[in-house]
Amino acid sequence: MAPLDRVRLVSTHVHAVNSPRKPYRHWTVREHGDKHADILAYTSKGLHRGLPDDDVVFVTICGNPGAPSFYDEFCASLFQASGRSIGVCSVGHAGHSRHAAQHKHRLYNLQDQVTHKVHVLEELVHERPHVRLVLCGHSVGAHICLEIMKALPAETVLQCVLLFPTGWFLPSPRLWCRGVWLS
């Protein structure tokens, strides 16, 4: 179980804002093993393997369908609100990349998606041990963030924000329906 003192649930709507100019916006396709995923990043310091090369990085883990473009305005707003002092990125789901069709494509289950995100962030932390992360998961991305927190060193994750989490019962085959647990 993830340490809950580093997890924050957010149950308010993210409001759309006017689009700021985006000179610090970068799109990359990250390949990790046979998995390809889009990464949208905002940074003023450049990129390191597709992720912001900042000391603090706000990482958004997508909900379904795993498209970082859905979080573009959100990431841009966070980057602007920080005074461009932190890196902000959104990591898409493996196999949901625009470029996945050009590569050997297969379907990835939830555990594959968790493993993919853990590997991407473990690699970043291994190469840059000073980096600190703020994780933000939307929908099923909230479940993935909790799994990431189990895998990364505790001092690496400053905070975890869960936006409309749907993952509380994902590992269980049981379903809550009208006051009764169904198996």
C-alpha positions in Angstrom: 0.0 0.0 0.0 1.3 3.5 -0.9 2.1 5.8 2.0 -1.1 7.9 2.1 0.6 11.0 3.5 2.0 11.5 0.0 -1.3 10.9 -1.8 -3.9 13.6 -2.4 -7.3 13.0 -3.9 -8.7 15.8 -6.0 -12.4 15.7 -6.6 -12.9 19.0 -8.3 -13.1 19.7 -12.0 -10.1 21.0 -13.9 -11.2 24.2 -15.5 -10.3 25.0 -19.0 -8.1 28.1 -19.4 -7.1 30.3 -22.3 -4.2 28.7 -24.2 -0.9 30.4 -23.4 1.8 30.6 -26.0 3.7 27.3 -26.0 7.4 27.9 -26.9 8.5 25.4 -24.3 6.3 22.5 -25.5 7.8 19.3 -26.7 6.3 16.1 -28.2 8.2 12.9 -28.2 7.5 9.2 -28.7 9.2 7.2 -26.0 10.2 3.7 -26.8 10.8 1.3 -23.9 11.4 -2.3 -24.9 8.6 -3.0 -27.5 6.3 -0.3 -26.0 5.8 3.1 -27.6 4.1 6.0 -25.8 3.6 9.7 -26.5 5.1 12.1 -24.0 4.0 15.8 -23.9 6.5 17.9 -22.0 6.8 21.5 -20.9 10.2 22.6 -19.8 12.6 25.6 -20.1 15.7 23.4 -19.4 15.4 20.9 -22.3 14.7 17.2 -22.4 16.4 14.1 -21.0 15.1 11.0 -22.9 11.8 12.7 -23.6 11.2 13.9 -20.1 11.9 17.4 -18.7 15.4 17.9 -17.5 14.3 19.9 -14.4 15.0 19.2 -10.7 11.3 18.9 -10.0 9.0 17.3 -12.6 5.2 17.2 -12.4 4.2 13.9 -14.1 0.7 13.4 -15.3 -0.3 9.7 -15.9 -3.2 9.6 -18.4 -6.6 8.0 -17.9 -8.0 6.1 -20.9 -7.6 6.4 -23.8 -4.1 7.4 -22.8 -3.6 10.4 -25.0 -1.4 13.2 -23.6 -3.0 15.7 -25.9 -6.1 15.6 -23.6 -3.9 17.1 -20.9 -2.2 19.8 -23.0 -4.0 22.8 -21.5 -3.7 21.4 -18.0 0.1 20.9 -18.4 0.5 24.3 -20.0 -1.4 25.9 -17.1 0.7 24.2 -14.5 3.9 25.2 -16.3 2.8 28.8 -16.5 1.6 28.9 -12.9 5.0 27.6 -11.7 6.7 30.5 -13.4 8.3 27.9 -15.7 10.4 26.8 -12.8 9.4 23.1 -12.9 9.1 20.6 -15.7 5.6 19.3 -16.5 4.8 16.3 -18.6 2.1 13.9 -19.5 3.0 10.3 -20.2 0.6 8.4 -22.6 -0.2 4.7 -22.5 1.9 2.1 -24.2 0.4 1.2 -27.6 -1.7 4.3 -27.7 1.0 6.3 -29.5 0.3 7.8 -32.9 3.4 6.0 -34.0 2.5 2.6 -32.5 0.8 1.5 -35.8 4.2 1.8 -37.5 5.8 -0.6 -35.1 5.0 -4.1 -33.9 1.7 -3.5 -32.2 0.0 -5.5 -29.5 -2.5 -4.8 -26.8 -1.3 -4.1 -23.3 -3.2 -4.9 -20.2 -3.3 -2.8 -17.0 -0.2 -4.5 -15.5 1.7 -3.8 -18.8 0.8 -0.1 -18.5 1.9 0.0 -14.9 5.2 -1.7 -15.7 5.8 0.6 -18.6 5.3 3.8 -16.5 7.4 2.3 -13.7 10.3 1.5 -16.1 10.2 5.0 -17.7 10.3 6.7 -14.3 12.8 4.3 -12.7 15.2 4.9 -15.6 14.8 8.7 -15.1 15.5 8.4 -11.4 18.4 6.1 -11.9 20.1 8.5 -14.4 19.2 11.6 -12.4 19.0 10.7 -8.7 18.5 14.3 -7.7 15.2 14.6 -9.6 12.0 14.8 -7.5 8.6 13.9 -8.9 5.0 15.1 -8.3 2.7 12.4 -9.7 -0.8 13.2 -10.9 -3.0 10.4 -12.1 -6.4 10.8 -13.8 -8.9 8.0 -13.7 -7.0 4.7 -14.2 -3.8 6.8 -14.1 -4.5 7.3 -10.4 -4.2 3.5 -9.9 -1.0 3.5 -12.0 0.4 6.3 -9.8 -0.2 4.3 -6.6 1.7 1.4 -8.2 4.5 3.7 -9.2 4.8 5.0 -5.6 5.4 1.4 -4.5 8.2 0.9 -7.0 10.1 4.2 -6.6 12.2 5.3 -3.6 10.1 7.2 -1.1 12.3 10.3 -1.3 11.8 10.6 -5.0 8.0 11.3 -5.0 7.2 14.6 -3.3 3.4 14.2 -3.7 0.8 12.2 -5.5 -2.4 13.8 -6.7 -5.3 11.6 -7.8 -7.9 13.2 -10.1 -11.2 11.3 -10.2 -9.6 7.9 -9.3 -11.3 4.8 -10.7 -8.8 2.3 -9.6 -9.8 1.5 -6.0 -11.3 -1.9 -6.9 -9.4 -2.7 -10.1 -7.3 -5.5 -8.6 -10.5 -7.2 -7.3 -12.7 -9.3 -9.6 -15.6 -8.4 -7.3 -18.1 -5.6 -8.3 -20.2 -3.4 -6.0 -23.7 -3.2 -7.3 -26.7 -1.7 -5.5 -25.3 -2.5 -2.1 -24.2 -6.0 -2.9 -20.8 -7.4 -3.7 -20.9 -9.5 -6.9 -18.2 -12.0 -7.7 
